[in-house]
């Protein structure tokens, strides 16, 4: 039986591996789309006061309200890890609307805006008719008027 030829040209990568780390190419050197979300720090790159305060346990009222809302969603729906759609639902129910142009650009998504008083659009039609005003601890559209 002939000896196996183990030269690099004949070696195959293990199943599921698409990049051999031994090639010398550093993943950090690969060009990626700059989305404006990068948080890697280095010389001259600091965290914003918004992020730094939260990491140190000093949340703004906005951050704390969001945390409480997500926690309430998780408890109410018996979900440990909400999906991104769930998170967007909570954000819209908190009253956030897309009224300003984005400060970041994506090649694969179009920016858009909506009116400030646009309905959240996350509840089925006539959803508010299913509950009494205090049953879920939520405001009704009629109460706000």
SVG drawing of the C-alpha trace seen along z (x, -y; Angstrom):
<svg xmlns="http://www.w3.org/2000/svg" viewBox="-64 -63 69 65">
<polyline fill="none" stroke="black" stroke-width="0.4" points="0.0,0.0 1.5,-3.3 2.2,-6.0 -0.3,-8.8 0.9,-12.1 0.4,-14.7 1.5,-17.8 -0.6,-20.9 -2.0,-20.7 -3.5,-17.3 -4.8,-18.0 -8.5,-18.6 -10.1,-20.8 -12.3,-19.1 -16.0,-19.1 -17.6,-22.5 -14.3,-24.4 -14.2,-27.1 -11.1,-28.9 -7.9,-27.3 -6.6,-29.5 -3.1,-28.1 -3.0,-29.9 -1.6,-33.0 -4.5,-35.2 -6.0,-37.1 -9.8,-37.4 -9.4,-40.9 -7.6,-42.0 -10.5,-40.9 -12.5,-43.8 -16.0,-44.0 -18.8,-46.4 -18.5,-49.4 -21.9,-49.6 -21.1,-52.1 -21.8,-49.5 -18.2,-48.5 -17.3,-48.7 -13.8,-47.4 -11.5,-49.7 -8.0,-50.7 -5.9,-53.8 -8.1,-56.8 -11.4,-54.8 -13.5,-55.2 -17.0,-54.2 -19.7,-56.8 -21.0,-58.1 -24.3,-56.3 -22.6,-52.9 -20.1,-53.5 -22.6,-54.6 -24.8,-51.5 -21.7,-49.2 -20.9,-50.7 -24.5,-50.1 -25.7,-53.7 -28.6,-53.5 -30.5,-56.4 -34.3,-56.4 -34.6,-55.3 -32.3,-52.3 -34.0,-51.3 -37.5,-51.5 -36.3,-49.3 -34.8,-46.8 -38.1,-46.7 -40.2,-46.3 -38.1,-43.4 -38.2,-41.7 -42.0,-42.1 -42.3,-40.6 -40.2,-37.6 -42.2,-37.0 -45.6,-37.5 -44.8,-35.2 -42.6,-32.7 -39.7,-33.3 -36.1,-33.3 -34.7,-34.6 -37.0,-36.9 -36.6,-36.8 -35.6,-40.0 -39.2,-40.4 -40.2,-40.2 -37.7,-43.0 -39.0,-45.1 -42.5,-44.6 -41.5,-45.8 -39.7,-48.9 -42.7,-49.8 -45.1,-49.4 -42.8,-51.7 -43.7,-54.3 -40.6,-54.4 -41.2,-55.2 -38.8,-55.6 -39.1,-59.3 -35.5,-60.3 -33.1,-59.3 -30.6,-56.6 -27.2,-57.6 -25.8,-54.5 -26.1,-53.0 -26.5,-49.5 -26.0,-48.2 -28.8,-45.7 -31.6,-47.7 -33.4,-50.9 -33.9,-53.6 -37.5,-54.9 -39.5,-57.1 -43.0,-57.2 -45.1,-59.8 -44.6,-60.2 -48.2,-59.2 -48.2,-56.1 -49.8,-53.0 -47.4,-50.4 -48.8,-47.8 -47.7,-44.9 -51.2,-44.0 -53.9,-42.3 -57.0,-44.3 -59.4,-45.0 -56.9,-43.6 -57.8,-46.2 -61.4,-44.9 -60.3,-41.6 -59.4,-43.0 -60.7,-45.3 -58.7,-48.5 -56.8,-47.3 -56.5,-43.6 -53.1,-43.9 -52.0,-47.2 -51.9,-48.8 -53.4,-52.0 -56.2,-51.8 -56.1,-54.1 -59.4,-55.6 -57.8,-56.4 -55.0,-58.4 -57.5,-60.6"/>
</svg>
